[in-house]
Amino acid sequence: MKVCVGATGVDSLSAWHDVLRARAAEAGEPEAPWHVTRMFPKRAVEILDRGSLYWTINSVFAVRQEITGLTVVTGDDGIKRCRIDLANELVTVEPIPRRPFQGWRYLDPKDAPRDVGAVGTVDADSQALHQTLSSLGLL
């Protein structure tokens, strides 16, 4: 799981991915979104076996994306990092509140929120109501 810093909602994360895809297209690279993090995961084999990155937005699980690859990249500063390659599809998940955290954390499959549906297939009002009810402890 990872905090989606700067995103105000699923729409802003989706818009950011559109920017990444456009940049990749201009550079002649594959047009899949990615995220760079400092540390390469110690459990890479598990992650690559159908793992997903669960994004939290405003301290609530919001969406997940399947992880399609992990690559060591070196930044302009000479520091090695991990690029997490992600599937294009954002899948809305059950909005479960999470305490703030830094970096990223492994999520035990039994603690993963259930899928609600692909972004754009779940109406925003239903999603907001579900999040409100969840935050009140009613779900």
One Martini backbone bead per residue (centre of mass of N, CA, C, O) as a GRO file, in nm:
protein
  139
    1MET     BB    1   0.101   0.032   0.016
    2LYS     BB    2   0.016   0.379  -0.081
    3VAL     BB    3   0.055   0.707  -0.078
    4CYS     BB    4  -0.127   0.965  -0.256
    5VAL     BB    5   0.040   1.225  -0.322
    6GLY     BB    6  -0.173   1.504  -0.416
    7ALA     BB    7  -0.430   1.360  -0.412
    8THR     BB    8  -0.797   1.415  -0.406
    9GLY     BB    9  -0.853   1.166  -0.602
   10VAL     BB   10  -0.907   0.946  -0.848
   11ASP     BB   11  -0.904   1.157  -1.077
   12SER     BB   12  -0.613   1.267  -1.019
   13LEU     BB   13  -0.468   1.000  -1.065
   14SER     BB   14  -0.565   0.956  -1.354
   15ALA     BB   15  -0.443   1.220  -1.465
   16TRP     BB   16  -0.149   1.148  -1.401
   17HIS     BB   17  -0.141   0.899  -1.585
   18ASP     BB   18  -0.186   1.058  -1.844
   19VAL     BB   19   0.080   1.210  -1.827
   20LEU     BB   20   0.268   0.963  -1.831
   21ARG     BB   21   0.172   0.853  -2.105
   22ALA     BB   22   0.249   1.103  -2.273
   23ARG     BB   23   0.551   1.103  -2.207
   24ALA     BB   24   0.607   0.820  -2.317
   25ALA     BB   25   0.516   0.869  -2.607
   26GLU     BB   26   0.725   1.096  -2.667
   27ALA     BB   27   0.973   0.884  -2.588
   28GLY     BB   28   0.896   0.585  -2.692
   29GLU     BB   29   0.746   0.447  -2.461
   30PRO     BB   30   0.574   0.278  -2.262
   31GLU     BB   31   0.212   0.336  -2.170
   32ALA     BB   32   0.272   0.292  -1.856
   33PRO     BB   33   0.246   0.321  -1.543
   34TRP     BB   34   0.447   0.461  -1.267
   35HIS     BB   35   0.664   0.410  -0.973
   36VAL     BB   36   0.897   0.565  -0.758
   37THR     BB   37   1.127   0.415  -0.526
   38ARG     BB   38   1.385   0.363  -0.313
   39MET     BB   39   1.302   0.067  -0.250
   40PHE     BB   40   1.354  -0.262  -0.293
   41PRO     BB   41   1.179  -0.534  -0.273
   42LYS     BB   42   1.207  -0.829  -0.083
   43ARG     BB   43   0.909  -0.941  -0.213
   44ALA     BB   44   0.908  -0.963  -0.533
   45VAL     BB   45   0.787  -1.239  -0.603
   46GLU     BB   46   0.510  -1.186  -0.471
   47ILE     BB   47   0.437  -0.927  -0.625
   48LEU     BB   48   0.460  -1.061  -0.922
   49ASP     BB   49   0.221  -1.254  -0.808
   50ARG     BB   50  -0.044  -1.061  -0.843
   51GLY     BB   51   0.017  -0.784  -0.750
   52SER     BB   52  -0.068  -0.477  -0.571
   53LEU     BB   53  -0.135  -0.132  -0.563
   54TYR     BB   54  -0.247   0.047  -0.281
   55TRP     BB   55  -0.425   0.339  -0.270
   56THR     BB   56  -0.414   0.624  -0.063
   57ILE     BB   57  -0.675   0.869  -0.001
   58ASN     BB   58  -0.721   1.044   0.262
   59SER     BB   59  -0.683   0.779   0.450
   60VAL     BB   60  -0.802   0.591   0.205
   61PHE     BB   61  -0.893   0.345   0.036
   62ALA     BB   62  -0.936   0.345  -0.331
   63VAL     BB   63  -0.710   0.193  -0.512
   64ARG     BB   64  -0.587  -0.037  -0.763
   65GLN     BB   65  -0.280  -0.186  -0.903
   66GLU     BB   66  -0.121  -0.374  -1.102
   67ILE     BB   67   0.182  -0.541  -1.094
   68THR     BB   68   0.421  -0.580  -1.377
   69GLY     BB   69   0.693  -0.448  -1.246
   70LEU     BB   70   1.055  -0.445  -1.161
   71THR     BB   71   1.300  -0.172  -1.159
   72VAL     BB   72   1.615  -0.067  -1.180
   73VAL     BB   73   1.703   0.274  -1.114
   74THR     BB   74   1.886   0.572  -1.207
   75GLY     BB   75   1.938   0.870  -1.108
   76ASP     BB   76   2.079   1.181  -1.149
   77ASP     BB   77   2.215   1.128  -0.846
   78GLY     BB   78   2.298   0.799  -0.848
   79ILE     BB   79   2.044   0.667  -0.731
   80LYS     BB   80   1.895   0.382  -0.648
   81ARG     BB   81   1.585   0.247  -0.767
   82CYS     BB   82   1.229   0.171  -0.789
   83ARG     BB   83   1.030   0.061  -1.052
   84ILE     BB   84   0.678   0.056  -1.070
   85ASP     BB   85   0.488  -0.129  -1.268
   86LEU     BB   86   0.166  -0.056  -1.417
   87ALA     BB   87  -0.141  -0.084  -1.476
   88ASN     BB   88  -0.390   0.101  -1.622
   89GLU     BB   89  -0.594  -0.009  -1.431
   90LEU     BB   90  -0.837   0.112  -1.211
   91VAL     BB   91  -0.944  -0.022  -0.893
   92THR     BB   92  -1.197  -0.008  -0.699
   93VAL     BB   93  -1.221   0.009  -0.344
   94GLU     BB   94  -1.280  -0.037  -0.039
   95PRO     BB   95  -1.325   0.229   0.198
   96ILE     BB   96  -1.059   0.211   0.411
   97PRO     BB   97  -0.926   0.324   0.677
   98ARG     BB   98  -0.601   0.489   0.735
   99ARG     BB   99  -0.322   0.547   0.865
  100PRO     BB  100  -0.067   0.727   0.852
  101PHE     BB  101   0.222   0.696   0.627
  102GLN     BB  102   0.539   0.599   0.517
  103GLY     BB  103   0.579   0.503   0.219
  104TRP     BB  104   0.562   0.152   0.211
  105ARG     BB  105   0.345  -0.140   0.239
  106TYR     BB  106   0.260  -0.436   0.329
  107LEU     BB  107  -0.022  -0.651   0.233
  108ASP     BB  108  -0.227  -0.859   0.351
  109PRO     BB  109  -0.462  -1.031   0.183
  110LYS     BB  110  -0.674  -1.033   0.428
  111ASP     BB  111  -0.654  -0.691   0.436
  112ALA     BB  112  -0.772  -0.645   0.173
  113PRO     BB  113  -0.964  -0.476  -0.016
  114ARG     BB  114  -1.235  -0.485  -0.193
  115ASP     BB  115  -1.365  -0.491  -0.487
  116VAL     BB  116  -1.583  -0.278  -0.685
  117GLY     BB  117  -1.437  -0.148  -0.952
  118ALA     BB  118  -1.394   0.013  -1.218
  119VAL     BB  119  -1.312   0.298  -1.314
  120GLY     BB  120  -1.633   0.439  -1.409
  121THR     BB  121  -1.844   0.205  -1.290
  122VAL     BB  122  -1.861   0.381  -1.035
  123ASP     BB  123  -2.044   0.586  -0.871
  124ALA     BB  124  -1.961   0.866  -0.692
  125ASP     BB  125  -2.194   0.866  -0.484
  126SER     BB  126  -2.155   0.576  -0.383
  127GLN     BB  127  -1.864   0.611  -0.294
  128ALA     BB  128  -1.912   0.840  -0.088
  129LEU     BB  129  -2.112   0.689   0.089
  130HIS     BB  130  -1.928   0.452   0.162
  131GLN     BB  131  -1.709   0.626   0.297
  132THR     BB  132  -1.886   0.752   0.515
  133LEU     BB  133  -1.988   0.490   0.648
  134SER     BB  134  -1.708   0.380   0.713
  135SER     BB  135  -1.608   0.624   0.893
  136LEU     BB  136  -1.864   0.556   1.098
  137GLY     BB  137  -1.880   0.230   1.126
  138LEU     BB  138  -2.128   0.105   0.919
  139LEU     BB  139  -1.927  -0.124   0.748
   0.00000   0.00000   0.00000
